Amino acid sequence: MAVYTTLPPEAFTHVAGAYGLGTVRGMTPIPQGSINTNHRLETDAGRVFVRHTTVRSPDDLRFEAALLEHLARAHFPAPVLLVPAGPTPFLEMHGGRISVFKWLPGEEFTRAQLTPDVLERLGAELGKLHRTTQSFGGTRDNPYGPEVVKGWLEGLRQRPEPELAAVAGELEGLLARAEAEHQGLEPRGVIHADLFLDNVKWLGDRVGAFFDFEMACVDAYTRDVAITLNAWCFDGGYQPALCQAFLRGYQDARPLAEVEKAALFGHALYGAVRFTTSRIRDYHLSTLGADKLAPKDYRTYLSRARALGSMGPDGLRALVGV
């Protein structure tokens, strides 16, 4: 959701026409995220969210469109994708692909607003998502699995900055440890894979919507649990009350099998390594200014990786209460 591609005003006029939105009344870039260029667009038909990607393939976008349609039929709170006339759910424009979504109401919580009650509701909604996607027939491999992360780390280890090279070497060791914890035979299905604080809208004290499903893929459900745990339950250290509330809410909606409980540590450690590495690549090494890319410090995820490495599998299970 950064501003990587500067789109001319006529591009938004074309988008409004293609989607039957009437006249463009205003446009605001959204300098957040790490991959896409996003805008808030005001039109005669109301406010919409416009995403321009140069990374996602047509197959990726078709998968996302089909998943959102499936979630809508199941009444799961998720974005509504608007579809232009034609054979595809997107527009080819300016070296990339445009997708348009209805604007989601609600607010994104800050870390200071997180309480055990909030995390319990979040966990329950994630469990419902996983139950819902069990009946979805689409397939997409995880585009950021361990092999991809290994390649990223090999590149970072060659960097001239001693700090980054040292961190890359440390992360390679932690990733190998995460992979050694792989359990196999875990329940799999479509996961969100990126459920950070800024990808959930809240309406008062309830979840209004999960959004930003562009990284959704088929993987172990426990990987989604671990990624979300890392994102929401760490503030200088893992917060036991938040961790336990999150897992309690999740298991109310979808109880974890014993093999999933045993796999949680490996997935959490992988997630911490994966997001440390991507933040180095997408933010720390980015040449975009703060007006086009809201910065994120990779060290916050390095802290998670180190904390997990210190506590080990038994320590994590005791922390989260499973």
ABEGO torsion letter per residue (X at the ends): XBBABBBBAAAAAAAAAAAGAEBBAEBBBBBBEAABBBBBBBBAAEBBBBBBBAABBAAAAAAAAAAAAAAAAAGBBBBBBBBBBEABABBBBGGBBBBBBBBBBEBBBBAAABBAAAAAAAAAAAAAAAAAAAABABBBBBAABAAAAAAAAAAAAABABAAAAAAAAAAAAAAAAAAAABAEGBBBEBBAGABBAAABBBBEABBABBBGAAABBBBBAAAAAAAAAAAAABBGEBBAAAAAAAAAAAAAABBBBAAAAAAAAAAAAAAAAAAAAAAAAAAAABABBAAABBBBBAAAAAAAAAAAAAAEAAAAAAAAGX
